[in-house]
């Protein structure tokens, strides 16, 4: 008996998410003048469950600390459903510098995501999806920069236009 696949039952967000910022308020354990950062490379929701983010760098977010989380060749398939060639989330900062001289960064990368049923991918994102965010202090004011890359989406082997907003 063949398994049925519902495209609404499984959601894989292969887009990357990164954030860097100077907190407006700090807890007692975090110095008031410190950067916060976090990077997450993969967010999955199965059916109507709570979203799962298996790779998060600098989970506590505050203060920003260098950390890399990643997996190469996650697959070809996990549970015979999802495959990813590489996934990485990374945060970096030289916190030996004064906070106004630090340049914290967060980046995330996902390479070749695919959702399969029995063999050929039903849904695939062939290529590298990445995003990066960083911040510098210019005359006492945070200056943020970010970049990202996107790839086409293939559904049932047919390439679909990728919409970016």
N, C-alpha and C positions, 0 to 999 in steps of 0.2 A: 504494500500500500504506500503510495507516494505521499509525502508531507505536503500540506498546503501552506503557502506563504502569503501572509497578508501584509501589504506594504504599510498599512496603518498600525500594525501590531509591533513594529520595530522601528525605532528612530535612532539613527546614529548621526551625531553631529560631529563631523570630521573637521569642522572649522576649529581654529585655535583661538584661545582667549588669553590675553595677557593684561596685566594692570600694574601700574607703578604710580605712586603718589605720596605726598607728604600728608600725614594724618592731621586733621584739625584738632583732634583731642587724643590724648594718649592715656593708657592705663598706668598705674603706678610702676609696673615692671618695665615699661617702655619709655625711654627718654622722650621728652616733648619735641625735641628737634631731631627726628629720625625719619627716614624714608620707609614706606611700606611697599612690598611688591609680592606678586603671586603670578604663577603661570600654570595653565591647565591646557593639555593638548587634546583630550578626547572626552566627550560627554555623551553618555548613552542613556537612553530610556527604553526599557523593554516593556511593551504593552502600556499599562498606565502606572507603572511603578515609579518610585522616586528616582530621579536622575542619578547616574553613577559616573564619577570622574576618577578613573583609576590612576591617572598620572598627574599629580599636582606638585609643583616645586614651590617650596617655602609656604607650606600649608598654613602656618599661623599668620602669614602676611606681614606682621609687625614684629620686630623691625625687619627690613629687607636683609636677606642673607643669601650668600651664594649657595645654590643647590641645583643639581641636575637629576631628573628622573627620566628614565627612558627604557624602551624595549626595542630590540632589533628583531625582525622576522617573527612577528606575532602571528603565527599561522603556519601553513597557509590558511588555516581556519581555526577559529575558537568555537568549540561546540558545533562544528560543521556549519556555522552561520556567518561569522565575521572573520575577515583577515586583514592584516595591516603589515606592510613591509617594515616600517619604522615609525616610532612615536617618541617624541621628546618634549619635555617641558623644562625650562631652565631660567633661573634668576641669577643675576650677578651684580655685585657691588664691591667696591674697595672700601670697606668700612674702617680702614685704618686712617682715612682722610677725614678732615673736618666735614660735617654734613653739607655745608654749602659748596664743597668741592667734589663731592661724590656724584657719580653718574650711574644711578641704578638702572638696570635693564631687566626686562622679562621677555622671553621669546618661547614660542612653541611651534613644533613642526609635526606634520602627519604625512606619511608617504604611502600612496597606493592603497586606499581603503576599498574593501569590497564586501558586499553582503551576498551570500550565495544561498542556493536551495539544494541542488544536487549537481554540482559540476560547474557550469558556467555562471559567472556573476549575474545576479538579477539587477544589482545596483553597484556601480563602481565609480570611484573618484580617482582616475589614473593620473598620477603625478604628485607633485609636492604642494601641500597647502601649508602656509606658514604665516605667522604674524609676529611683530616685534614692537615693543613700546619702551621708551626710555625718557628720562627727564634730566635736565640740568638746571642749575640755579644761575640766573642771569640778573645781576643787580638786585639780589634778594628775592626774585620772583621765579617760581618754577616755570620752565619752558618745556613742554611735552612734545615728543615726536613719536610717530608710529608708521608702520608700513605693513602690508600684507600681500600675499599672492593667493590666487584662486585657480582652480582647475575645472575642466568641464565635467559634467556628470553624465554617466552612461546608464541608461535604464534598459534592460533587456538587450544590450549590445548597441543600442541607438544613442548617439550623442545628442544631448539636450543643451540648449542655451543656458548658461549660468547667469543668474540674475544677482547683482550685487547692489545693496542699498547702503 
